[in-house]
Amino acid sequence: MRDYRDIIIKPIVTEKSMGLLADNKYTFIVDKKANKTEIKNAIENIFNVRVDKVYTMIVKGKPKRQGRSTGYTPDRKKAIVILKPGQKIKLFEGM
């Protein structure tokens, strides 16, 4: 079994994700191989909260150029986690 901190890579802090906090939705970049059950268990164990639902999506990399060479940023997996009513993640409270 993988460590929970290997599943959750980092939180996403954007204007859109901060707007979702009002609906008790938190957004994270997660490991591409993680499934919804692993993401739910990782969030519950790291932040000591109860998770209601998990939505996941694969975000394709954007094309980037540096001089003549072109490439893509890596693909990543994004998870939107909905907590049970009354639950909060302290990490996002100061933003």
C-alpha positions as CSV (number, residue, x, y, z in Angstrom):
1,M,0.0,0.0,0.0
2,R,1.2,3.5,-0.9
3,D,1.7,6.2,1.6
4,Y,-1.1,8.7,1.8
5,R,1.2,11.6,1.2
6,D,2.3,10.1,-2.2
7,I,-1.3,10.1,-3.4
8,I,-2.0,13.8,-2.7
9,I,0.6,15.9,-4.5
10,K,-0.5,19.5,-3.8
11,P,-3.6,21.6,-3.4
12,I,-4.7,23.8,-6.3
13,V,-5.0,27.5,-5.2
14,T,-6.7,29.5,-8.0
15,E,-9.5,31.9,-8.2
16,K,-11.9,29.3,-9.4
17,S,-10.9,26.7,-6.7
18,M,-11.2,29.4,-4.0
19,G,-14.8,30.0,-5.2
20,L,-15.6,26.3,-4.7
21,L,-14.7,26.6,-1.0
22,A,-18.1,28.1,-0.3
23,D,-19.7,24.9,-1.5
24,N,-17.3,22.8,0.7
25,K,-15.3,21.6,-2.3
26,Y,-11.5,21.3,-2.2
27,T,-9.3,20.8,-5.2
28,F,-6.0,18.8,-5.3
29,I,-3.5,17.5,-7.8
30,V,-3.2,13.8,-7.2
31,D,-1.2,10.8,-8.4
32,K,-2.4,9.7,-11.9
33,K,-2.7,6.1,-10.8
34,A,-4.8,6.9,-7.7
35,N,-8.5,5.9,-7.7
36,K,-11.3,7.6,-5.9
37,T,-11.2,5.3,-2.9
38,E,-7.4,5.9,-2.4
39,I,-7.9,9.7,-2.7
40,K,-10.8,9.6,-0.2
41,N,-8.7,7.6,2.4
42,A,-5.7,9.9,1.9
43,I,-7.7,13.1,2.5
44,E,-9.4,11.6,5.5
45,N,-6.2,10.5,7.1
46,I,-4.0,13.6,6.3
47,F,-6.6,16.3,7.2
48,N,-8.8,14.4,9.8
49,V,-12.0,15.2,8.0
50,R,-14.9,13.1,6.6
51,V,-15.2,13.0,2.7
52,D,-18.6,12.8,1.1
53,K,-17.7,12.6,-2.6
54,V,-14.7,12.6,-4.9
55,Y,-14.7,13.8,-8.5
56,T,-11.6,13.2,-10.7
57,M,-10.5,14.3,-14.1
58,I,-7.4,14.1,-16.3
59,V,-6.0,17.5,-17.3
60,K,-4.0,17.3,-20.6
61,G,-0.7,19.1,-20.8
62,K,-0.5,22.5,-22.6
63,P,1.8,23.1,-25.6
64,K,4.9,25.1,-24.6
65,R,7.8,26.6,-26.6
66,Q,11.3,27.5,-25.6
67,G,13.1,29.0,-28.6
68,R,12.8,26.6,-31.6
69,S,12.0,23.5,-29.5
70,T,8.4,22.7,-28.7
71,G,6.9,20.4,-26.1
72,Y,4.1,19.9,-23.7
73,T,3.6,20.3,-20.0
74,P,2.9,16.9,-18.3
75,D,-0.6,15.6,-18.0
76,R,-2.0,15.5,-14.5
77,K,-4.9,14.2,-12.5
78,K,-7.1,16.7,-10.6
79,A,-9.5,15.7,-7.8
80,I,-12.4,17.8,-6.4
81,V,-13.2,16.6,-2.9
82,I,-16.6,17.4,-1.3
83,L,-16.6,17.2,2.5
84,K,-19.5,16.3,4.7
85,P,-21.4,19.3,6.2
86,G,-19.6,21.0,9.1
87,Q,-16.1,19.7,8.0
88,K,-13.3,22.1,7.0
89,I,-9.7,21.8,6.0
90,K,-7.6,24.2,8.1
91,L,-5.0,24.5,5.3
92,F,-7.4,26.6,3.2
93,E,-8.9,28.7,5.9
94,G,-6.3,31.4,5.9
95,M,-6.6,32.2,2.2
